[in-house]
Structures are given as structure tokens and as C-alpha cells.
């Protein structure tokens, strides 16, 4: 991986004042597949130890004024650049080992996120679904779900076969065993000499070539998986990078701890491999790191031998399940306990920790209560709330989260919060609460890709700076890498968050069959007009004298009485509508056609004076006293039935018609 450029950036704030210099906290290079999943901010090892030259610093403004000169294209462009929002890069991985060590930039306005006082990890497995919850101070912070039909391939290593090489986009499609081929970009392809990437995809890969690849992003929607030939193996304290060189240390650690771990890592000296010392290694010594290195080097030796025998496409290495992964990456001294409800799963976690972190074994417990584990800790309700569109804020405001094809939009509203000292104070307090809750929702829902946050407009620059400082500080608690842009002139914060797997929304929900993802459906009146037009089309195309048509209950209600008589007079035929309360509003289904007597016989399933039982489902809009039930889709209006709404009752049919019957409750 190439060394990254850490030159500073300058600019202006939205009120015209010069902005302080900001430093990029890391390059934009890639990292190993498991680190993409765990989100550790590690410094990736790089074989090429050549430092990039720092970008030239802009000259200070001259003290003496000069006569105005005609504006050139270059000066106009610079003026436009100064007006652009600055970037807040919280992307700590991918930096080269040869990059000069500098102190991390100071926190904006000194804002530091509150650390949770109590952390729990809950693992539940019912045989059909494995779920792992990270709970912070009683609130669900992260949820991981694994199902047999919703597997994650992240970190898996395959022997693949190149299906096509596309020079126009410098990428290749690789068959590695799934239904859709994986996407392999030229930056993720290494040359035979080592970690140097190829200049062109055609120079590195040929069609039908066999290649060892690792999944760096799960298949999502209509897109296949993202692949890389840069293999990495994650342990508890280290990430092992075959073919790399040197050792990097996580930038999430303090400077003194980084120096200590850097000195320790110099004694490891793996053969033909690079190392990344992970954040969880804080406080651990040389023996712990050596034990992890021995395990990872042996694992790589076994994988190389297996890769030689596997025919493409085929699986070479399967990553551990999410329970072991969370125990490896999240379970440490800051966690109060790890609780498991399945005996086999508990045994597997204990066996893993016995080898990797025996000091944590006293914190592992098996749940033995009668109440299910997630219900005992209130997790089920919190998972359900994580799917809702509106999220309340502590003071009465709220967030509204909407998902589009290419991005997620988060809108901030004051709602019922009006207790500030003034408008600006109310808005600022709401935005500060929103900044904290937004990061929590990003972690909880695992929202990735482009994210737009619409904070409420603030008049004062110091308040805008405070909100951005809070957002940046909270993002430090998120293990997934992010890239944030300051407030735009429209009051928007633009950011990206690494997206590698389907979050809770992708696993727990599906596209609505009624609206097909539009989140809106046709109104009853619009559909009623559409039904009338389609009936006129039927008249032109068919010789039938009558039709029985199934529509939703609301549409059938509108197509009754005088409106139906007018329609039949226009077309000169008979039409019977069968309405169902549970049908989607856009339902239009011709159930029968033929003579009027034939259709009417199928349409009216009851006779006058008949006593039947039915459930009263809803009240009529034009007659609130009455309620409606259905018999085989045939609408029955029960006079005075509102009092029995939602229950089954016995009624007597008093009158029948083509669109429905009337009845009274038998007391």
C-alpha cells in the first residue's frame, strides 16, 4: 500500500473568517477485509518506504495592499476553493509506515464524547438465527445478525477465476462461487513482485486466470461482492498481511501507547509479511503479540497449501461467525460481561478466549433464566425501534431517517422542544442532541454509503462549530471509518461511512409489495378513477355483459351507490365490485365475467333474513355509527355496529345488493 500524504488543508468558515489548518488523519488507502468489518483504525503496513513530499504551504498574506489587478482564471478558481467547505477526515487506516510521525490534531473546541460506564455483550442463538448485541449503559449500541439465508462473506478467501477484464473501468469480474461475479478493481490487485499495484488491469489479470481473492464487501442489492487480492488475516491483537513488510500501530491509541507498541512490534519480525497492531492490544505485552503472530502465521501456511489444491471457484478459508468475531474484536477489560444463552455457543466462545484472552474467562456467563436473554435486557423492543423512521431526542426534538438508492438523509427537527432561552439556543441544543443520536443510529442501524444530515440552521458560527465538534467527537466512538465535510452553505453536513454488509434494515426488512419501495401508495380516489377507466377498456375489448372485479375495500366503498349506477349507464353493462380491507389499494383483479345472472350469483353469497357471524373490521367514513365486515370478500354493512368494532358478532341480513349487504346485530 502506498504511503499517504498528510499535508494540511486551509480554508474559510461560512462566515468568512479564516478557518484553522486541518490535517488529514490518514490516507484514503484500503485495508484488509476483516479490518473493514471490525472498523479498527489501524495503520496498514506498506512495503514501499518512500515518503511523499508534503504539499507546499500557502504563503502568508502580504501586509501591504497592492492595486487591484484583473482577475485571472486561476485567482477565480482559488476564490471558489476558499468558499468550499473543508473536510473532516476520520479515516485512520491506510497510512504508510514511512509517513513522518506527527501528533494527532487537537480536538475541535476540546469536545470529548462521553464513554459508556457499563458495557455488555449478549449472544443469543435459537438455531435459526444468531444475534449478538453490544449494550452500552442499558441502550442497544450495535446489533449483528446472521441467518442461514443471509450469510456474510466478508473476510472469506476464495480461489476465483477471472471471467472478464474491462480496461475501460480498470476492473475485472471474478467468478468465486456465488450467483453474481465479484468486482475486482485495479487498486486491489497486487503484482507478483509484492504489494505494488498494477498500473492497468490488463497488465495484471487475464481472462480465465486463477486468482486468490478475499471479500471486502458483501453483495448488496443488484451489485456483486467487492474483492481484493490483498489478503489479510485478523487476530485478536494483530492483523497479518502476507506479502507486506514492517509494522503499523493503530492511530486510535495515545501517542505514548503507540510508541510502546511500536517498539514491541519491532521485535516480532515476521517473514515476508506485514503487521498491524490493533487497538485492542492496548496494555498488552510482547508475549501476547507473539502468541497471536504464531497463530496467524500458521493459519496462513495452511491457507497457502489449501489454495494450491482448491479448484476455482472454491472456498479456501471461511471467516469465524459473528459471536467469535465480536468476542475477538470487542470483548475486553471495559466490558462488564459477555452473556450467552446457547450451551454450544458458550462452549465455543470459552474455548476461543481460553487460548486468546484467558484473563477474560471469569466475565463469560451462560444465561439460565426462564425469560429469553434479549427480552430480559429489553433488546427486542430496541431492535424494533431501530427500524422506525422517526427517532425521538431527549428534549422533545426528533430525527427523521429516509433511505434512498444512493444515500441516506437524516433530518433534524425541534419538535416539541421550546424550553431554550431563545430561538438560537433552542436550535443549538436540539442540534447537539441530534449530533450524538445520529452517530448512535449510524452504529445501531449500520448505515453506510453517502449520508446527508440536515441540521437546523444556526445563526452564529461558534454554534455551528460546536455542533461539528460534537459530531466529530462522537464519531471517534464509531469503529467504522468515516469521511465528513463541514456544514455547507445550505446547512447540510455531508459524510460517507464505510459500507461492507447489510445492516439490520437490510436483514430484517424487505421491499413493501404494495408500494414497491416508493414509500407512497395511490390514494383511494385516484385508484377509483383508474378502475373506472379500466372498466371502460374492458367494455371495448370484451362482449361480456357483466364483470366481477376485486378491488380494495376503500376503493369499493367509493365505487358504490350513485357513482356505480352512473358508470353502468355510461357503458351499458353490469359491474360488481368485491372489496377486501386487507388488499393493497392498487389491486384490480377480474374474478369473473359473463352474463349478469352468472356473475351476480357468484357475487352475492348471502340472502335476506340469513343469520351469519363475521368480524367487524372498520367503520364507514360517511356513517361513523355503522361498521363493516366481509363474507368471502363480500361487504356487509352492519347498522349501529361501531360498538362491536374489532370483534366477531352474529348479524341478520336485512337487504342485499350488488355492491354489498346491510345487516343488524342480533342481541
N, C-alpha and C positions, 0 to 999 in steps of 0.2 A: 504494500500500500504506500503511495507516495506521501511524503511529508506534507503537512498542511501549512498554509500561510496564515499567520496570526497577526497580521498588520491591523492597526487600529482604524476606526472609521470616525469621521466627524460629520456634523450636520447642524441643523437648527431645529428648535422646538416649534410647535404650531403657533406660538405667539410671537415668533420672530427672534427670540433670544437664542444666542448660540448654544447648541447642545454640547454637553461634555463628551470627550472622546470615549468611544466604547471599543472594547476589544472583543473579537470573536473568541469564544471559549473553546473552540475546537474546529477541526476541519470538517468538511462535508463528505469525507470518505466513507466507505462501507465498513462493515464489521462482520464477524462470524454469525452464523444463523441463530445459534442459541442466544447470543447476546442481543440479537434483535428481539427475541421473545422476552428475555428477562429484563431488558431495558437497562442493565448496568452501564454506567457511564465510564467505560474503560478506554484507556489509550491503547490502540491497536499496534502491535509490533510491525515494523517496516524494515525490509531488507536493505533498501537504498538509503544510506545515511548521509544524504546530501541536503544541506539546509537551503531552503528557499530564501531569496533575498526579501527583506522587509519592504513593504510598499513605501515609497517616499512620503514623508510628512509634508503637509501643505505649509507653505511659507506664511509667517505671521503677517497680518495686515500692516501696510506701511503707515507710519504715523502722519506723514504729510499728505495732504489731499492733492490730487492732480486734476487737471481739466478733464471733463468727461470726454471720452473717446467714443467713436461709433461702435456699437455693439457688434461683435463678431458672432458667428455661429457657435464657436467654442465657448465664448463667455455666456451666451444664452443657454447653452446646454448645461454649463456649470450652475447657472442660476436655477434651472429646473431641478437639478440634482439636489441642491441645498434645500429645496422645498419638499423633497420626498421624505417620507417617514423613515426613521432609522430602524435597523433590525436588532432584535434582542435574541441572540443565538444561544440556546441552551442545548447544545449538541456536543457533548463532551467526548465522543468517541471518534476514532479515525485519525487522530493526530499522529504524526510521525515521531519516532523515538528521538530523532536528531533535532527536533524543534527546541529552540532555546527555552529553558525553564523560566517562567515568569510567575509572579504572584498572581492569584486569581483576582479579577476585578472586584472592587468593593461592592457590597450590596447596595442597590439603589435606595437612597434615603434611609439605609440601615434597617429596613423591614426584614424580619425573620419569621418564617412560618412557625406556628405552634406545633410542637411534636406531641403525638398521642401519648397519654400516660399509661394506657393499657392496651396491649395488642394480643389478639387471639387468632389462631388458625384452626378452622373447623373443617373436617373432612367427612363427607357422607357418601356412601356407596350402596345403592339398593339393587345392584345387579344390572339395571337398565341405564343408569346414569351416574357418573362420578362427578361430584361437585366439591369444590374447595373454596372456602370463604376466608378472606382476611378481614377481621373485625377490629376497628380502632375506636376505643372509648365507647363501645356499645353500638357503633354505627358500621354498617357494611361499607368497606372501602374498596374491595376488589372481589370479583367473583369469577371463577374458572369452571367451565362446564365441558364435559367430554362424554359423548354418546357414541355407540357403535356406528350409527349412520351419519354422525357429524364429527369425524375424526380430524385431528390436526396433523399435518405432515411437516410442520415446522421443525427444522433441525434434522430431519431424516436424510440419510445419504443413500443415493441410488446410482446404479450403473445405467446410464442412459445412452440413447442413440440419437444422433443429430438427424432430424427429419428434413430441415430446410435451413439454408443460410441466406439471410436477407441483407445484402450490402447497403441497401437504401436506408435502413434504420440501424445498421451495425448491430444486428442481433440474430440469434438463431432460435429455432423452436426444437425442443428436445423431447423425445418420447421416453418417459421414465416410468411408465406403467399405469398412469391414471388415464381417465377418459379424455382429458384435454392435455395437449402437449404443454410443457413448461417453457417459459420465456427466459432466455439467457442473453443478457446484454453484454457488449464487448468489454465494458469496465469490470465485469465479474468473471472474465476469462483470464487465466494465467497462462503464460508461455511455458514451454518445457524447461527453460532456464531457471524458473522460480516464480516469484511473486510479481514480476513485471507484467503489466497487462499488454495485450496486443494492440497495435495501432488500428488495425482493421479486423473485422470479424472474419473475413475471408482468409487472413493470414494465419489465424489460429485454429479454425474449425473447417471441416469439410463434411459434406453430406454423407450419411451412413457411418460417420466416425463414432467410435465408442468413447464416452467421456464420463468421468466420475463427478457427480454434481450433488449439491446439498440444497434443500428447500429453504429459502429465506423469506418467503411469503406464501401463505396458503392460497389455493384457488378461491376467488371471490366473484360471485355473480357469473357473468359470462367470460371472465378472464381466467386464464390458467395460472398455475403457480409461477413464482419468480424463483430462478435458480442461480447458483453460483458454483464455480469450480474452486473457490477459495474455501477450503474445508476448515472448520474449527470445531473443537470438542470442549464442552463446558464441564468443569468440575465444580467443586464447592468453592475453592479459593482461587483457582486458576482457570484460564481459557488457553487451551493448547492449539497452536496454529501451525500445522505441518507446512514445511517449506519456508516459513518465516525466519526471522532472526531477531535477537535482542529481547528485551522485556519491557513492557509498559505497565504503568500503575494507574488505577482508577483516579480520575480527577475529582470525584466526589469526596475524596478524603482530604483532611487538612494537610497543609504543607509539610509539617513535621512528620506525620504518619506516612506520607508519600515518600519522603526521603528515607525513612527507616525501612519501608518495604522495598524501595528501590535497591538499597544496599543488600538486603536479604536476597532479592531476586538475582543479583549478580553471581551468587554462589550456586544457583541451580544449574545453569549451563546445559540446557537440553540439546540433543544432537539434531541438527537440521530442522529446527522448529523454533517458533517464537512463542512468547508467553504474554498473557495479560493477567496482572494481579487484580482480582476483583474487589469490590467494595467490602464484601463480607469478610475479607481477610484482615480487616482492621483488628489490631491487638494480638494477632496470631504470629507465631514464630516460624523459624526455618523448618522444623520437623513437620509441622502441619502442611506447609507448602511442598516439602519433598514427598510426603505421602501422597498428596494429590497429583504431583507430577508423575510419580511411578505408575499410578493407576491410569492416567491419561495416556502416557507413552505406551503402556501395554495394550490399552484399548486400540490405539492407532495401529500398532503392529498387527493385531488380529484383524482389523478392518482392511488393511492393505492385502493381507493374504486372502481374505474372503472376496475382496473385489476382483482378484485375479481369476476366481472360479465362477463368479456370477455372470450370466449372460444377459446382455441388455435386451429389453428393460427389466431390471430386477432390483429388489431391495437389498442393500448392503448393511445398513445399520438403522435400527428403529430407536428414536429418542424415548426417554423414560416418560411414564404417564404423568399427569399434572400433579398428582399427590406427592410423588417423589421429587418432581421439579420444584414445587413450592417449598417442600422441606429442605431442599438443597439451596435454594436461592433466597428464601425469605425468613426461614426459621433460624433465629439467633438469640443472643442474650437479651435483646429488647422485647422479645415475645414472652408473655406470661406462661402460655401453654399451647400445646397442639393436641386437639381432641379428635379422636377417630371413632366412628360408630361401627365399623365393619372389622371383625376379628382378623381376617386375612390381610386387609389393607393395613391394619395396625401392626401386624407382624412384619410386613414388608418395609414399613417406614422405620420401625425399630431396628431391623436388620441393616438398613442403609445407614442410619445415624450411628449405629454401633461401630461402623468402620470409619465414617467420615467425621462425626462430631459426638463422641461418647459422652462428653460433658453435658449434652442437652437431653439425654435419655430420661432423667427424672421429670422433665417437663412434658413428656408424651403420655397421654392418658387415653383410656378407652371409655367411651360413653356407655353407661349401663342403665340409664334411666328409662322409664316406660315411655316418656314423651320423646318423639323424634328429635334428633340433635338440632336441626335447623329451626324447628318450631320452639324448642326450649330457649333458644337465644334470639328469637324474633327475626330470623333471617328470611323466612318465606315471605313475610309481608314486605320486607325491604326489597326483595328481588322483584316483586310485583310492582312496587312503586318505581323501580328503576326503568320500567318500560313506559311510564306515563310521559305525556308530552309536557305537562306543566309541573314545575318543581318549586315548592314554596321556599321562601327565605325567612330567617328567624324573625325579622321585624315586620313582616307583612307583605314584602315585595315578592316577586316571583321571576323565575326563568321560564322561557318557552323554547323548547328544543325541537327543531324541524330538520329532517334529513332529506337532502336532495341527492341526485345521481352522483355529483362530483364534489359535494361539500356538505357540511353541517352548519346550520345557522342557529345561534343562541341569542335570543332577545331578552333584555333586562327591563323589567317594569317595576315601578314603585308600588303598584297595587294599593293595599290599604295603609301603607306606611306614610303617615303625615305628622309624625311627632318630632321632626327636626326643628332646629332653631330658625330655619328659613328654607327657601326652596333649594339653594345650593347645598346646604348642609344635609337636607333630606336625600337629595340626589347622590351626594358623595357617600353617605353611609350605605345607601342601597347598593351602589356600585362596589364598595369594599366588600360587603357581604356576598355579592354576586361573584366577585373575583375568586373568593375562597370556594364557593359552592361549584363554580364552573369546573375548577380543577378536580374536585371530588367527583363530579359527574363524568368527566373525561376518563378518570380511572375506573369508576364503577361500571360504566357502560362500554369501556374500551373503545371510545370513539377515535377514529383515525382519519387521515387524509387532510383536506383543507377545512379549516374551522373559522367561521366569522362570528365574532362576538360584538353585538350591538349594545354597548354601554349607553346609559342615558347621558345626554350632552352636559358637560360641566363647563362653567364659565371661566374658572381660574386654572392657570397652568399647574400650580402646585397640587391641586386636587387631582388633575389628570395624571401627574407624575406619581402621586401616592397610590392611585388605583393600579397603574402599571407596575409599581414596585411590589404591591401586594400580589398581583398575578404572577410576577416573576419569582417571588419568594415561594409561593405555593407550588409552582411548577418544579421547584427543587425537590419536592417530595415525590414527584412522579418519576418512576424508573424508565419510562419510555421517552425517547429523545423528541424534542420539540424545537420548532423554529418560529419565533414570534416577531411580528412587526409592530412598531409603536402605533398609537392612535392616529388614524388617518384624518384628513380634514373633515370627513363626514362623521367622525366619532366612532369609527369601527376599528377593532383590533383583529388583524389577520394573523393566522398561525397555521402551522401544519404539525401533525402528530403522527409518528410512525405507525403505519397500519400493516400488521402482519397476519392477523387472524380475525375471524368473525367474532364480534363481541356478543354480549348477552342478547342484544336485539336480533342479531343475525341467526343465533341458535334457537332462541325461544319463540320467535315470531315468524310469520310468513306473509307474503303479499295478500292483501284482502281480495277475495274472489269477487266481491261486489264492486269495489271501486278500482281494482287492478293497480293499486299503488298511487292513485291520484289523490287520495285522502278527501275526495269530494264525490258525491253522487248526485245524479239528476233529481230535481225536485219532483214531487208527485204530479203537480200541474203540468210541468214540462213533459213528463212521460205520458200523461193522459192525452195531451195534444199529439204526441208522437204515435200513440196507439191508434187514434182516430185516423191519422194519415196512413198508417199501415193497413188498417181495415179497408180503406178506400182502394189501396193497391190490391188487396185480396179480391175485392169485387171485380176489378178489371181483369184479373188473371184466372178466376175460377167461376164455374157455373153453379156452385153450391148455393142453396137457399138460406143456410144458417151456419154459424160457426160457434164453437165453444172455445173461448180463449182464456188462458190462465195469465193473470197479472198480479201485482202485489195488492195487499189489502187497501192501502191508501189510494192507489190508482183506481181500483174497482169502486171505491166509495165516490170518487169524483165522476166516474162514468156510469152514473145511475140516474133514475128519475127522468126529468125533462130533457136532460142532456143526451141520454141514451135514445129517447124517443125521437129527438131531432136528428141524431145520426142515422137511425134506421129509416127515417123518412127520406133523407138525402140519398141513401144507397139503395133503397127498395128491398133490403134483405133483413134477416133477423140476426142479432148478435147477442150471445150470452157470455158474460164475464164471470170467471171464477177467481175470487181473490183469496190470497193467503197472507196472514200477518207476518209470517217469518220469511217470506220471499223477498229477494232483492228488488229494489224499486224499478230496475231496468228489465225485469222479467217480461217476456212476451212469448207465449207458447201456445200454438194452435193444438188443442186436445182432440177436437172432433169437428167434422164438417159433413153436411148432407142436407136432408130435409129438416124442416122446422120441428116436426114431431119427433124425429130421431134424436136430434140434438137436445131438445127440451127434456126428453125422457132421461138422458144422461145428466142433465144439469140439475134437476130438482130431486134430491134424494129423500125428501120428507113430504108428508101430506098434512092438510089441515086437520087439527084435533089430535095429531100424534104427540106422544109424550117421549121426550128424549133427554139424555144427560149430556152436558157439554161444559167446557171451561170458558168463562168469560174473560177475554184477553185484554180488551181496551174499551174506552168509552168513545162515543161519537163526538166529533168536533162541533157539529151543529145541534146536537141534542145531548148535553152532558149527563142527563139523568139515565140515559139508556146505555147498555153495554153490548158488546159484540162477541160472538163465539162462532166456531166453524164446525161443520159436519162434512167430512171429506172435501174440504175446500169450499163448501157452500156456506155463505154468510147468513147468520141468524141474528137478527137484532132483537134483544130482549128488553122490553119496556120496563123502566124502573130498575134495571139490573145493575146499576152502578154500585149499590151497596154490597153486592156479591162479587165485585171485581177481583179477579185473581183466584177464584175458587171454582170448583165443579158444582153445578146445581141442576136440578130437574126442572124442565120447562115444558110448556104446552104450546104447540104451533098454532097460531091464530090465523095466519094468512101466508100464502106463498106467491112468489113472483119469480121472474127470470133472473133478476139480479140478487135475490135473497128472500129470506122469510122473516116474519115477525112472530114473536112469542112472548109469553108471560111466565113469570116464576111461579112454580107450584109450591105453595106454603104448607 
